[in-house]
Amino acid sequence: MKKFGLIKTAALFIFAVTLFAGNGILFSEEIPIEIDGIVVRADEVKRKLVVDYEIPATGEHKETEFEVGDGAGFKDFKKLNQLKKGDLVSLDYLDYKPTPKAIYITKIPIEKTFFTHKEIAGALVKIKANQKGSDAAKN
């Protein structure tokens, strides 16, 4: 009887593995990689985007061509041909071989000004110091 239970359990396990593997459930999720860079060229017809970016750990500049699938998301533009050489972009991609696949592209408007937490904290310290200085001058 024990032997039958073991065989039944093994068969159930093999069935589950076959079912889930067929649906891709056993494989780990693909984790997108994010980069910020400058557009070198964009080709709407071939669905390709070339971006120049810096690798933060080494400071090395790298130019990479990405495939832009039909399901890719865009923010602050509607079509790939609206990206021009020199545009700033933030890009989420999957590291497929031989060509990585862009899944989400955000065009970063140059008009917007971005500050780091350090810059904001420094500005607040200066404002606070100026307030104390003006209070002391009044006395």
Summary of the structure (lengths in Angstrom):
residues: 139
radius of gyration: 26.1
end to end distance: 95.4
largest distance: 95.4
contacts: 300
relative contact order: 0.13
helix: 33%
strand: 35%
